Structure formats: C-alpha cells, structure tokens
C-alpha cells in the first residue's frame, strides 16, 4: 500500500528528479548528474531561449534534457550543449509546448 501511495505522489509532484544519461549536455551536465525538473514554471510564463528543459522525445516519449535555442510561433528548437553528441531538433524538428515537461533546476 505504501509503495502504491509513494508511486502516485511521485507522479503528481511538481518536481521530478532525473538522472542524466549520456553526454549531450556537456559541459553543463555530465553523464550521471542528477537534476530536478520544475513542472510548474511554465504554467506562469513561457519558456525562454537559453533555458534548459525536460521534454518528451517526440519519437518515443522518453525524457530528454535540452536547451532552448530558438522559439517561433509556440514551437521550440532545442539542442544539447554538446552538439557533436546530441540528438535534438536537428534530427526530430521543432517541438510543441505540450512536449515540455518543465524547467531544469541545476
């Protein structure tokens, strides 16, 4: 019962904890770093260029951590800081705001 309650609370929490997998955000974030994603930030304001966000990969819905590079008409172009080792908007295109989970707190 406790595990079910804990699982439910984690899914409705405004803050999510994620472990970075890979090197796409080097040098800012490295493989194994832990970050928190605030799901409430963008309820009160729009995402801004330069912010690091958590998003659902439009191809398979996995969580990705990327930086917003450009905004046009409610679509966002996101990239990793390590462009040589990042799968991002250059491959899957611009993302919708609905794909954004929240702002990464470092």
C-alpha positions in Angstrom: 0.0 0.0 0.0 2.8 2.4 0.9 4.6 1.8 -2.4 1.4 2.5 -4.3 0.9 5.7 -2.5 4.5 6.8 -2.9 4.3 6.0 -6.7 1.2 8.1 -7.0 2.7 11.0 -5.2 5.8 10.9 -7.4 3.7 11.1 -10.5 1.7 14.2 -9.3 4.7 16.0 -7.7 5.5 19.4 -9.2 9.2 18.5 -9.1 10.7 15.5 -10.9 14.1 14.0 -10.3 16.1 12.8 -13.4 19.5 11.2 -13.8 21.4 12.4 -16.9 22.2 9.6 -19.3 24.8 10.4 -22.0 27.0 13.4 -22.9 24.6 15.6 -25.0 24.6 18.4 -22.4 28.4 18.5 -21.7 29.9 20.6 -20.3 26.9 21.9 -18.4 25.6 18.5 -17.3 27.5 15.2 -17.4 26.5 11.6 -17.5 25.3 10.6 -14.1 24.4 14.1 -12.8 21.0 14.4 -11.1 18.7 17.3 -12.0 15.3 18.4 -10.9 12.6 19.5 -13.3 10.0 22.0 -12.1 6.7 21.2 -13.8 5.1 24.4 -12.6 7.4 27.0 -14.1 5.7 27.2 -17.5 2.2 27.4 -16.0 3.0 31.0 -15.1 5.2 32.1 -18.0 6.5 31.0 -21.4 9.8 29.1 -21.8 12.7 31.4 -22.8 15.7 31.0 -25.1 18.7 29.7 -23.2 16.7 27.7 -20.6 17.4 24.1 -20.0 14.2 22.0 -20.1 13.0 18.5 -19.7 10.9 17.3 -22.6 9.2 14.2 -24.0 11.1 13.0 -27.1 8.6 13.3 -30.0 9.8 10.0 -31.4 9.4 7.7 -28.4 8.3 9.8 -25.5 11.5 9.2 -23.5 12.6 12.1 -21.3 15.3 14.3 -22.8 17.2 17.3 -21.3 17.9 20.0 -23.8 18.5 23.8 -24.1 16.0 26.1 -25.9 17.9 27.7 -28.8 15.0 29.3 -30.8 11.3 30.0 -30.4 8.8 30.5 -33.3 5.0 30.5 -33.0 4.7 28.3 -29.9 7.3 25.8 -31.3 10.7 25.3 -29.8 14.1 24.4 -31.3 16.1 22.5 -28.7 19.7 21.3 -28.8 22.2 19.7 -26.5 25.2 21.8 -25.4 27.5 19.1 -26.9 26.3 19.4 -30.5 28.6 16.6 -31.7 26.9 14.1 -29.3 23.3 15.3 -29.2 20.0 14.0 -30.8 17.8 17.1 -30.8 15.7 19.4 -33.0 18.2 19.0 -35.8 17.0 15.4 -36.1 13.4 15.4 -34.9 12.4 19.0 -35.7 10.9 21.7 -33.5 8.8 20.6 -30.5 5.4 21.8 -29.4 5.0 23.4 -26.0 3.0 20.3 -24.9 6.2 18.2 -25.2 7.9 20.3 -22.5 7.8 18.8 -19.0 9.3 21.7 -17.2 12.4 23.8 -16.5 15.5 22.1 -15.3 16.8 23.3 -11.9 20.6 22.9 -11.7 
